[in-house]
């Protein structure tokens, strides 16, 4: 049994500071009314390594005093089967055992798509749908539409578990179609023109020389569904399709608001616009950060954490001049960029990329030799400029609907060649909408080598500007794909070398955010993990820092149909815990179910405890005459 002491909350602090908006004042209008009543994403990641890590001492209160724990204790028992499964009838327990066992057979998992296609032909669509609802679909998917999922959401809520709604329908397209869509949507008109001229032997494209391989589309990795566990994938078709995705997200937001209090809704940025912009903006952000690190090394400040590096402006300008740099160098650091101490850090440096009138003007990179900013590409078409802006406007619309419906948005993380842009755009939205309370949650993938730097910089930015830092910590869903792409294309593997390193990174990021919560109560974190030791680590740190579960600063998240022995005891003990709740028509969520089987293969082979608890509860009910038990709520 795990005990957590509860203590009075510290006074929340943090003033709001004015900021610039990234978006233009013009907004797309949603065809779904913000007030219309409607009958109605990668979630908690699979954690296959269980490790216990000692907690780190908290930073104490803002006044420098250390918070002391009171005598009240909340007990969380992760070994008590009856309490963990009291929301399930016996058929649900039996279904879980059967599904988990089937997921442990490699042959069934490897051939799951072929087997499901065969089953559909033999049984017919209607009978096949019913069979799936009794097995895999019923285990991992809440229902077909907004109305069908309500009973499950309300039942889980009655037993202390909330919901993160995730519309999990994907296009069932071939690998060739996926690759073609990816290449068409990730290459700009200017690049296509240059490639055409190169093939015609007319000239060598100048823009190709400074584009990095990682942030360019590669056909062999065009099908982003390969090597992914859990996360659904969107491929760009056209702007109308992006509008449809936005409307789907809006219906999901309304369903979340209508079904539960304080719910979440998951969204993916690649569903809202052309991925070309995410690729190019990511490359710009990475090059700017790399340039800062290079300049810091010239001032003898390499080898220290990113936030600790500060550039002396005078030395910086002298250094660039010695390199022969020309142009408006002083203009880079004027106004709000120049601090009274005559230094800038990484956050000041990042602010050089601000809200210029044209979004394409954001896509510039520093050229040390010229001492100027040069465009990443030669030119953008008018339509490309509009497409970039529409992506941001769709995001803005979704946030406003979330606020109106009392729902929080969870922006899912994606591949590393998209993620810098996704994270930056999410932070820009947080600066706008997280002033009063946490509305938008950013996702941090802790299998990345740079995860800690990303978390610490965003926390520091929120602290300086006085808005609510809101995060979801996952281990990650794209490891196999990311490793293979880095190896084949030829750039550094962005993933930590092994599971142990990822676990250490996860706990390091988590401890930092928990310390920040204890410091000023202005940060929030969802511990999206199936790893029991990580959950215990979190509870222990909350105890040390005096963080009450009722403060709703630390959340827990697991996938629907998995790890109920963690989710429900947490919820019944008063901790905010959520299930990622996928939904959609049976035939259209097959890609999701296929990946869930792939994910569960490795997970269930090592999840002996969950199966033992399921058997234990079934045997108890049989012995006590409660086999026909029905949950009461």
C-alpha positions as CSV (number, residue, x, y, z in Angstrom):
1,X,0.0,0.0,0.0
2,X,1.3,3.4,-0.9
3,X,0.6,6.4,1.4
4,X,0.5,10.0,0.4
5,X,0.3,12.8,3.0
6,X,-1.9,15.8,2.4
7,X,-1.1,19.3,3.4
8,X,-2.6,22.8,2.9
9,X,-1.9,24.4,-0.4
10,X,0.6,27.1,-0.8
11,X,-0.5,30.5,-2.0
12,X,-0.5,30.6,-5.8
13,X,1.7,33.4,-7.3
14,X,2.5,34.7,-10.7
15,X,1.6,38.0,-12.4
16,X,0.4,38.3,-16.0
17,X,2.7,40.1,-18.3
18,X,1.7,41.6,-21.7
19,X,2.8,39.6,-24.7
20,X,2.6,39.6,-28.5
21,X,0.2,37.5,-30.5
22,X,1.5,35.2,-33.1
23,X,-1.7,35.1,-35.0
24,X,-3.2,37.8,-37.2
25,X,-6.4,39.4,-36.2
26,X,-8.2,37.8,-39.1
27,X,-9.8,34.4,-38.1
28,X,-11.5,31.6,-40.0
29,X,-15.1,31.1,-39.1
30,X,-16.2,27.7,-38.0
31,X,-19.3,26.3,-39.7
32,X,-20.1,24.8,-36.3
33,X,-21.6,27.4,-34.0
34,X,-19.8,27.8,-30.8
35,X,-23.0,27.6,-28.9
36,X,-24.7,24.9,-30.8
37,X,-25.5,21.7,-28.8
38,X,-24.0,18.6,-30.3
39,X,-24.9,15.0,-29.3
40,X,-21.0,14.3,-29.7
41,X,-5.4,11.9,-29.0
42,X,-1.1,9.8,-28.7
43,X,-2.3,9.0,-25.2
44,X,-0.4,7.6,-22.3
45,X,2.6,5.9,-23.8
46,X,3.5,2.2,-23.2
47,X,6.2,2.0,-20.5
48,X,7.9,-1.4,-20.6
49,X,10.7,-0.8,-18.1
50,X,9.8,-0.5,-14.4
51,X,12.4,1.3,-12.3
52,X,12.3,3.0,-8.9
53,X,14.1,6.4,-8.6
54,X,14.7,8.3,-5.4
55,X,13.0,11.6,-5.2
56,X,14.9,14.9,-5.2
57,X,14.5,17.5,-2.5
58,X,12.0,20.2,-3.3
59,X,12.9,23.8,-3.8
60,X,10.4,24.9,-1.1
61,X,8.1,27.8,-1.1
62,X,8.6,31.2,-2.8
63,X,9.7,32.7,0.5
64,X,12.5,30.1,0.8
65,X,10.8,28.0,3.5
66,X,10.3,24.3,3.1
67,X,6.7,23.0,3.0
68,X,6.0,20.5,5.8
69,X,3.6,17.6,5.5
70,X,0.5,17.3,7.7
71,X,-0.6,14.1,9.3
72,X,-3.5,13.3,6.9
73,X,-2.6,10.5,4.6
74,X,-4.2,9.2,1.4
75,X,-3.6,5.5,0.8
76,X,-3.3,4.1,-2.7
77,X,-3.2,0.4,-3.0
78,X,-2.2,-0.9,-6.4
79,X,-2.4,-4.6,-5.3
80,X,-6.1,-4.6,-4.3
81,X,-8.0,-6.3,-7.1
82,X,-11.5,-5.8,-5.7
83,X,-11.2,-2.1,-5.5
84,X,-9.4,-1.7,-8.8
85,X,-12.1,-3.6,-10.8
86,X,-15.3,-2.6,-8.9
87,X,-16.3,-0.6,-12.0
88,X,-16.3,-3.7,-14.2
89,X,-18.7,-6.6,-14.4
90,X,-17.4,-10.1,-14.7
91,X,-17.8,-10.3,-18.5
92,X,-15.6,-7.2,-18.8
93,X,-12.9,-8.8,-16.7
94,X,-13.0,-12.0,-18.8
95,X,-12.8,-9.9,-22.0
96,X,-9.7,-8.2,-20.7
97,X,-8.0,-11.5,-19.9
98,X,-8.9,-12.9,-23.4
99,X,-7.8,-9.8,-25.3
100,X,-4.6,-9.4,-23.3
101,X,-3.7,-13.1,-23.9
102,X,-4.4,-12.8,-27.6
103,X,-2.2,-9.7,-27.8
104,X,0.7,-11.8,-26.5
105,X,0.8,-14.1,-29.5
106,X,3.2,-12.8,-32.1
107,X,1.5,-14.5,-35.1
108,X,-1.9,-13.0,-34.3
109,X,-0.4,-9.5,-33.8
110,X,1.7,-9.6,-36.9
111,X,-1.2,-10.8,-39.1
112,X,-3.9,-8.8,-37.3
113,X,-5.0,-6.8,-40.3
114,X,-5.2,-9.9,-42.5
115,X,-7.1,-11.8,-39.8
116,X,-9.6,-8.9,-39.4
117,X,-10.1,-8.6,-43.1
118,X,-10.7,-12.4,-43.3
119,X,-13.1,-12.2,-40.4
120,X,-15.1,-9.5,-42.1
121,X,-15.4,-11.5,-45.3
122,X,-16.6,-14.6,-43.4
123,X,-18.9,-13.0,-40.9
124,X,-20.1,-10.0,-42.9
125,X,-19.8,-6.4,-41.8
126,X,-22.6,-6.4,-39.3
127,X,-21.7,-9.7,-37.5
128,X,-18.0,-8.7,-37.6
129,X,-18.8,-5.3,-36.0
130,X,-20.6,-7.1,-33.2
131,X,-17.8,-9.5,-32.7
132,X,-15.3,-6.6,-32.4
133,X,-17.5,-4.8,-29.9
134,X,-17.4,-7.9,-27.7
135,X,-13.6,-8.2,-28.0
136,X,-10.9,-5.7,-29.1
137,X,-13.1,-2.8,-30.0
138,X,-15.0,-3.1,-26.7
139,X,-11.8,-3.2,-24.8
140,X,-10.0,-0.2,-26.3
141,X,-12.7,2.0,-27.9
142,X,-15.5,3.7,-26.1
143,X,-18.1,3.7,-28.8
144,X,-19.0,4.8,-32.3
145,X,-20.2,8.4,-31.8
146,X,-20.7,11.2,-29.2
147,X,-23.9,9.7,-27.8
148,X,-22.6,6.1,-27.6
149,X,-19.6,7.0,-25.5
150,X,-21.5,8.9,-22.8
151,X,-22.4,5.8,-20.6
152,X,-18.8,4.7,-20.4
153,X,-17.6,8.3,-19.6
154,X,-20.2,8.7,-16.9
155,X,-19.5,5.3,-15.4
156,X,-15.7,6.0,-15.2
157,X,-16.4,9.4,-13.7
158,X,-18.6,7.9,-11.0
159,X,-15.6,5.7,-10.0
160,X,-13.2,8.7,-10.0
161,X,-11.7,8.5,-13.5
162,X,-12.1,11.4,-16.1
163,X,-11.7,11.3,-19.9
164,X,-9.5,12.7,-22.6
165,X,-11.6,12.3,-25.7
166,X,-9.8,11.2,-28.8
167,X,-11.6,10.7,-32.2
168,X,-9.5,7.9,-33.6
169,X,-10.7,7.5,-37.1
170,X,-8.0,7.4,-39.8
171,X,-8.0,7.1,-43.5
172,X,-7.3,3.5,-44.6
173,X,-5.0,4.2,-47.5
174,X,-2.2,2.2,-49.0
175,X,1.5,2.8,-48.4
176,X,1.9,4.2,-51.9
177,X,-0.9,6.7,-51.4
178,X,0.5,7.7,-48.0
179,X,3.9,8.3,-49.5
180,X,2.5,10.3,-52.4
181,X,0.4,12.5,-50.1
182,X,3.4,13.1,-47.8
183,X,5.7,14.2,-50.7
184,X,3.0,16.4,-52.2
185,X,2.3,18.2,-48.9
186,X,5.8,18.5,-47.5
187,X,7.6,20.0,-50.5
188,X,7.0,23.7,-51.4
189,X,6.3,25.0,-54.9
190,X,9.8,26.6,-54.9
191,X,11.4,23.3,-54.0
192,X,9.4,21.4,-56.7
193,X,10.5,24.0,-59.3
194,X,14.1,23.7,-58.2
195,X,14.0,19.9,-58.3
196,X,12.5,20.0,-61.8
197,X,15.3,22.2,-63.1
198,X,17.9,20.1,-61.4
199,X,16.5,17.0,-63.2
200,X,16.6,19.0,-66.4
201,X,20.3,19.8,-65.7
202,X,19.6,23.5,-65.9
203,X,21.2,24.6,-62.6
204,X,22.0,23.6,-59.0
205,X,19.3,24.8,-56.7
206,X,20.8,27.3,-54.2
207,X,18.2,26.6,-51.5
208,X,19.1,23.0,-51.4
209,X,22.6,23.7,-50.0
210,X,21.4,25.0,-46.6
211,X,18.3,22.8,-46.1
212,X,18.9,19.9,-43.6
213,X,18.1,16.3,-44.5
214,X,16.2,15.8,-41.3
215,X,13.7,18.5,-42.2
216,X,13.0,17.5,-45.8
217,X,10.5,15.0,-47.0
218,X,11.9,11.5,-47.9
219,X,9.7,9.1,-49.8
220,X,10.9,6.0,-48.0
221,X,9.6,7.4,-44.8
222,X,6.5,9.1,-46.3
223,X,4.1,6.6,-44.7
224,X,4.3,8.0,-41.1
225,X,2.2,5.1,-39.8
226,X,5.1,2.7,-39.9
227,X,6.9,1.9,-36.6
228,X,4.4,3.9,-34.5
229,X,2.7,2.7,-31.4
230,X,-0.6,4.2,-30.3
231,X,-0.6,7.6,-32.1
232,X,-3.0,8.1,-35.0
233,X,-1.7,9.7,-38.2
234,X,-3.1,12.4,-40.5
235,X,-2.1,13.0,-44.1
236,X,-2.7,16.3,-45.8
237,X,-5.2,16.2,-48.7
238,X,-6.4,19.8,-49.1
239,X,-7.6,22.8,-47.0
240,X,-11.2,21.5,-47.1
241,X,-10.1,18.3,-45.4
242,X,-8.3,20.3,-42.7
243,X,-11.5,22.2,-42.1
244,X,-13.3,18.9,-41.7
245,X,-10.7,17.8,-39.2
246,X,-11.3,21.0,-37.3
247,X,-15.0,20.4,-37.2
248,X,-14.4,16.9,-35.9
249,X,-12.3,18.3,-33.1
250,X,-14.9,20.8,-32.3
251,X,-17.6,18.1,-32.0
252,X,-15.2,16.2,-29.8
253,X,-14.6,19.3,-27.6
254,X,-18.4,19.7,-27.2
255,X,-18.9,16.1,-26.4
256,X,-16.2,16.3,-23.7
257,X,-17.9,19.4,-22.3
258,X,-21.3,17.8,-22.4
259,X,-20.3,14.5,-20.9
260,X,-18.1,15.4,-18.0
261,X,-16.7,18.2,-15.9
262,X,-13.1,19.3,-16.3
263,X,-12.6,17.1,-19.3
264,X,-9.8,17.1,-21.9
265,X,-9.8,16.8,-25.7
266,X,-6.8,15.6,-27.7
267,X,-5.8,17.2,-31.0
268,X,-3.0,16.8,-33.5
269,X,-1.4,19.7,-35.3
270,X,-0.8,17.8,-38.5
271,X,-4.6,17.4,-38.9
272,X,-5.0,21.2,-39.1
273,X,-2.8,22.2,-42.0
274,X,-0.1,21.5,-44.6
275,X,2.9,19.8,-42.9
276,X,5.3,21.7,-45.1
277,X,5.1,24.7,-42.7
278,X,5.8,22.5,-39.7
279,X,8.9,21.0,-41.4
280,X,10.3,24.4,-42.4
281,X,9.5,26.2,-39.2
282,X,11.0,23.3,-37.2
283,X,14.2,23.7,-39.2
284,X,14.4,27.4,-38.5
285,X,13.9,27.0,-34.8
286,X,16.5,24.3,-34.5
287,X,19.0,26.4,-36.5
288,X,18.4,29.4,-34.4
289,X,19.0,27.4,-31.2
290,X,22.1,25.7,-32.7
291,X,23.5,29.2,-33.7
292,X,23.0,30.4,-30.1
293,X,24.9,27.3,-28.7
294,X,27.7,28.0,-31.2
295,X,28.0,31.6,-30.1
296,X,27.9,30.5,-26.4
297,X,30.8,28.2,-27.1
298,X,32.8,31.1,-28.6
299,X,32.3,32.9,-25.2
300,X,33.5,29.8,-23.3
301,X,30.0,28.9,-22.1
302,X,29.6,25.5,-23.7
303,X,29.0,22.3,-21.6
304,X,26.4,23.9,-19.3
305,X,22.6,23.6,-19.4
306,X,20.8,25.6,-22.1
307,X,19.1,28.0,-19.6
308,X,22.4,28.8,-17.9
309,X,24.1,30.0,-21.1
310,X,24.1,33.8,-21.4
311,X,25.7,35.8,-24.2
312,X,27.4,39.0,-23.5
313,X,26.1,41.4,-26.2
314,X,29.2,43.4,-26.5
315,X,31.4,40.3,-27.0
316,X,28.8,38.8,-29.3
317,X,28.8,41.8,-31.6
318,X,32.6,42.0,-31.6
319,X,32.8,38.4,-32.5
320,X,30.4,38.6,-35.4
321,X,32.3,41.7,-36.7
322,X,35.6,39.8,-36.6
323,X,34.0,37.1,-38.7
324,X,33.3,39.8,-41.3
325,X,29.7,39.9,-40.6
326,X,27.8,42.9,-42.1
327,X,24.3,44.2,-42.0
328,X,21.9,45.2,-39.3
329,X,23.5,43.2,-36.5
330,X,22.5,45.7,-33.8
331,X,18.9,45.4,-35.0
332,X,18.9,41.8,-33.9
333,X,19.2,42.8,-30.3
334,X,17.4,46.1,-30.0
335,X,14.3,47.0,-28.0
336,X,12.9,44.3,-25.8
337,X,15.7,41.9,-26.9
338,X,18.4,43.9,-25.1
339,X,18.5,43.5,-21.4
340,X,19.8,46.0,-18.8
341,X,22.6,43.5,-17.9
342,X,23.8,43.5,-21.4
343,X,23.2,39.8,-21.8
344,X,20.7,37.5,-23.5
345,X,19.8,33.9,-22.8
346,X,18.2,31.3,-24.9
347,X,14.7,32.6,-24.3
348,X,15.7,36.1,-25.3
349,X,17.3,34.6,-28.4
350,X,14.1,32.7,-29.3
351,X,12.1,35.9,-29.1
352,X,14.0,37.1,-32.2
353,X,11.5,35.0,-34.1
354,X,8.4,37.1,-33.4
355,X,5.1,38.0,-35.0
356,X,6.1,39.5,-38.3
357,X,3.3,40.5,-40.6
358,X,3.9,37.7,-43.1
359,X,4.4,34.2,-41.6
360,X,6.9,33.4,-44.4
361,X,9.1,36.1,-42.9
362,X,9.4,33.8,-39.8
363,X,11.2,31.3,-42.0
364,X,14.6,32.9,-41.9
365,X,17.9,31.6,-40.6
366,X,21.1,33.5,-39.4
367,X,24.0,33.6,-41.8
368,X,27.2,34.3,-39.8
369,X,29.3,35.1,-42.9
370,X,26.9,37.8,-44.1
371,X,25.7,38.9,-40.7
372,X,22.2,38.9,-41.9
373,X,19.0,36.8,-41.9
374,X,18.3,34.9,-45.1
375,X,15.2,33.0,-46.1
376,X,15.1,29.3,-45.8
377,X,13.6,29.1,-49.2
378,X,13.7,31.4,-52.2
379,X,10.0,32.3,-52.3
380,X,6.5,31.3,-51.1
381,X,3.4,31.3,-53.2
382,X,0.4,33.3,-52.1
383,X,-1.5,30.1,-51.5
384,X,1.3,28.7,-49.3
385,X,1.3,31.8,-47.2
386,X,-2.5,31.4,-46.7
387,X,-2.1,27.8,-45.9
388,X,0.4,28.5,-43.1
389,X,-1.9,31.2,-41.6
390,X,-5.0,29.0,-41.8
391,X,-3.3,26.3,-39.7
392,X,-2.8,28.8,-36.9
393,X,-6.3,30.2,-37.2
394,X,-7.8,26.7,-37.0
395,X,-5.8,26.1,-33.8
396,X,-7.1,29.5,-32.5
397,X,-10.7,28.5,-33.2
398,X,-10.3,25.2,-31.3
399,X,-8.9,26.9,-28.3
400,X,-11.9,29.3,-28.2
401,X,-14.3,26.4,-28.4
402,X,-12.5,24.6,-25.6
403,X,-12.8,27.7,-23.4
404,X,-16.5,28.1,-24.1
405,X,-17.2,24.4,-23.3
406,X,-15.0,24.2,-20.2
407,X,-12.6,21.7,-21.8
408,X,-8.8,21.7,-21.8
409,X,-6.9,20.9,-25.0
410,X,-4.1,18.4,-25.1
411,X,-1.8,19.0,-28.1
412,X,-0.3,15.6,-29.0
413,X,3.4,15.4,-29.8
414,X,4.5,14.1,-33.2
415,X,7.7,13.2,-35.1
416,X,10.9,15.2,-34.3
417,X,11.0,16.8,-37.7
418,X,7.6,18.4,-36.9
419,X,7.8,18.7,-33.2
420,X,9.9,21.9,-32.7
421,X,7.2,23.9,-34.7
422,X,4.3,22.1,-33.0
423,X,5.7,22.8,-29.5
424,X,6.6,26.4,-30.3
425,X,3.1,27.1,-31.8
426,X,1.5,25.5,-28.7
427,X,3.6,27.6,-26.4
428,X,2.5,30.7,-28.3
429,X,-1.1,29.7,-27.7
430,X,-0.4,29.1,-24.0
431,X,1.0,32.6,-23.8
432,X,-2.3,33.9,-25.0
433,X,-4.9,31.6,-23.4
434,X,-3.2,30.2,-20.3
435,X,-3.1,33.5,-18.4
436,X,-6.0,32.8,-16.1
437,X,-5.9,29.0,-15.9
438,X,-4.4,26.1,-17.8
439,X,-6.4,25.6,-21.0
440,X,-3.7,24.2,-23.4
441,X,-1.4,21.4,-22.5
442,X,1.8,20.8,-24.4
443,X,3.2,17.3,-24.7
444,X,6.9,16.5,-24.0
445,X,8.4,13.2,-25.2
446,X,10.9,12.1,-22.7
447,X,12.6,9.6,-25.0
448,X,14.2,12.6,-26.7
449,X,17.7,13.6,-25.7
450,X,16.6,17.3,-25.6
451,X,13.5,16.7,-23.5
452,X,14.9,18.3,-20.3
453,X,16.0,21.4,-22.1
454,X,12.6,21.8,-23.7
455,X,10.8,21.4,-20.4
456,X,13.0,23.8,-18.5
457,X,12.9,26.5,-21.1
458,X,9.2,26.5,-21.3
459,X,8.8,26.5,-17.6
460,X,11.1,29.5,-17.3
461,X,9.2,31.3,-20.0
462,X,5.9,30.8,-18.2
463,X,7.5,32.0,-15.0
464,X,8.9,35.2,-16.5
465,X,5.6,36.0,-18.3
466,X,3.2,34.8,-15.6
467,X,1.1,32.3,-17.4
468,X,0.2,28.7,-16.5
469,X,2.7,26.1,-17.7
470,X,0.6,23.0,-18.6
471,X,2.3,19.8,-19.8
472,X,1.8,16.1,-20.5
473,X,4.8,13.9,-20.0
474,X,5.0,10.8,-22.2
475,X,7.9,8.5,-23.0
476,X,7.1,8.6,-26.7
477,X,5.3,6.8,-29.6
478,X,7.7,7.1,-32.5
479,X,11.0,5.5,-31.3
480,X,11.4,2.8,-34.0
481,X,10.5,5.1,-36.8
482,X,12.7,7.9,-35.5
483,X,15.7,5.6,-35.1
484,X,15.4,4.1,-38.6
485,X,14.9,7.4,-40.3
486,X,17.9,9.0,-38.6
487,X,20.1,6.0,-39.5
488,X,19.0,5.7,-43.1
489,X,19.0,9.5,-43.9
490,X,22.1,10.3,-42.0
491,X,21.6,12.5,-38.9
492,X,22.0,12.1,-35.2
493,X,19.6,9.7,-33.5
494,X,17.3,12.0,-31.4
495,X,16.3,9.2,-29.1
496,X,17.9,8.3,-25.8
497,X,20.1,5.2,-26.1
498,X,18.0,2.9,-24.0
499,X,14.9,2.5,-21.8
500,X,16.9,3.2,-18.7
501,X,18.0,6.6,-20.1
502,X,14.5,7.4,-21.1
503,X,13.2,6.5,-17.6
504,X,15.9,8.7,-16.0
505,X,14.9,11.6,-18.4
506,X,11.2,11.1,-17.6
507,X,11.8,11.4,-13.9
508,X,14.2,14.3,-14.3
509,X,11.6,16.3,-16.3
510,X,8.8,15.3,-13.9
511,X,10.8,16.3,-10.8
512,X,11.5,19.7,-12.3
513,X,7.9,20.4,-13.0
514,X,6.8,19.1,-9.6
515,X,9.3,21.4,-8.0
516,X,7.9,24.3,-10.0
517,X,4.4,23.5,-8.9
518,X,5.6,23.5,-5.3
519,X,7.4,26.8,-5.9
520,X,4.5,28.9,-7.2
521,X,1.4,26.7,-7.9
522,X,1.4,28.1,-11.5
523,X,2.4,24.9,-13.3
524,X,0.5,21.7,-14.1
525,X,1.5,18.3,-15.3
526,X,-0.2,15.1,-16.5
527,X,1.9,12.0,-15.8
528,X,0.9,10.0,-18.8
529,X,2.4,6.6,-17.9
530,X,1.5,3.0,-17.5
531,X,4.6,2.5,-15.4
532,X,3.6,1.8,-11.8
533,X,7.0,2.8,-10.5
534,X,6.7,6.2,-12.2
535,X,3.3,6.7,-10.6
536,X,4.7,5.7,-7.2
537,X,7.6,8.1,-7.7
538,X,5.2,10.9,-8.5
539,X,3.1,10.2,-5.4
540,X,6.2,10.1,-3.2
541,X,7.4,13.5,-4.6
542,X,3.9,15.0,-4.1
543,X,4.2,13.8,-0.5
544,X,7.6,15.4,-0.1
545,X,6.5,18.7,-1.6
546,X,3.2,18.9,0.1
547,X,1.1,18.8,-3.1
548,X,-2.5,18.0,-2.4
549,X,-4.4,15.8,-5.0
550,X,-7.3,18.1,-4.6
551,X,-5.3,21.1,-5.9
552,X,-5.6,19.6,-9.4
553,X,-2.0,20.4,-10.4
554,X,-0.8,16.9,-10.9
555,X,-2.9,14.6,-13.2
556,X,-2.4,11.0,-14.2
557,X,-3.3,9.4,-17.6
558,X,-3.6,5.9,-19.0
559,X,-5.2,4.5,-22.1
560,X,-8.7,3.1,-22.1
561,X,-8.7,-0.7,-21.5
562,X,-5.2,-0.7,-20.0
563,X,-3.8,-0.4,-16.5
564,X,-7.1,-0.2,-14.6
565,X,-5.3,-1.4,-11.5
566,X,-3.5,2.0,-11.5
567,X,-6.2,4.4,-12.8
568,X,-9.1,3.4,-10.6
569,X,-7.3,3.2,-7.2
570,X,-5.8,6.6,-8.0
571,X,-9.2,8.1,-8.8
572,X,-10.9,6.5,-5.8
573,X,-8.2,8.0,-3.6
574,X,-9.0,11.5,-4.9
575,X,-6.2,12.0,-7.4
576,X,-7.1,13.5,-10.8
577,X,-6.7,10.6,-13.2
578,X,-7.9,10.4,-16.8
579,X,-8.3,7.7,-19.4
580,X,-7.5,8.5,-23.1
581,X,-10.9,7.5,-24.6
582,X,-10.8,6.7,-28.3
583,X,-14.0,6.6,-30.2
584,X,-15.3,6.1,-33.8
585,X,-17.1,3.6,-36.1
586,X,-15.8,0.1,-35.9
587,X,-14.6,-0.1,-39.5
588,X,-12.9,3.3,-39.3
589,X,-10.8,2.7,-36.1
590,X,-9.2,-0.5,-37.4
591,X,-5.8,1.2,-37.9
592,X,-5.9,2.3,-34.3
593,X,-6.9,-1.1,-33.1
594,X,-4.1,-2.7,-35.2
595,X,-1.5,-0.5,-33.5
596,X,-3.0,-1.1,-30.1
597,X,-2.5,-4.8,-30.7
598,X,1.1,-4.1,-31.7
599,X,1.7,-2.0,-28.6
600,X,0.1,-4.6,-26.3
601,X,2.2,-7.4,-27.6
602,X,5.3,-6.2,-25.8
603,X,3.3,-4.6,-22.9
604,X,1.2,-7.6,-22.1
605,X,4.1,-10.1,-22.1
606,X,5.6,-8.1,-19.2
607,X,2.3,-7.2,-17.5
608,X,1.9,-10.3,-15.5
609,X,0.6,-8.4,-12.5
610,X,-2.4,-7.0,-14.3
611,X,-3.5,-10.4,-15.5
612,X,-2.9,-11.9,-12.0
613,X,-5.2,-9.2,-10.5
614,X,-7.9,-9.8,-13.1
615,X,-7.8,-13.6,-12.3
616,X,-7.8,-12.9,-8.6
617,X,-10.9,-10.8,-8.8
618,X,-12.7,-13.2,-11.1
619,X,-11.9,-16.1,-8.7
620,X,-13.0,-14.0,-5.7
621,X,-16.4,-13.3,-7.3
622,X,-16.8,-16.9,-8.2
623,X,-16.0,-18.1,-4.7
624,X,-18.3,-15.4,-3.1
625,X,-21.2,-15.9,-5.4
626,X,-20.7,-12.5,-7.0
627,X,-20.1,-13.7,-10.6
628,X,-23.2,-11.7,-11.7
629,X,-21.9,-8.6,-10.1
630,X,-23.0,-5.3,-11.7
631,X,-21.3,-2.0,-10.9
632,X,-23.6,0.4,-9.0
633,X,-23.2,4.1,-9.6
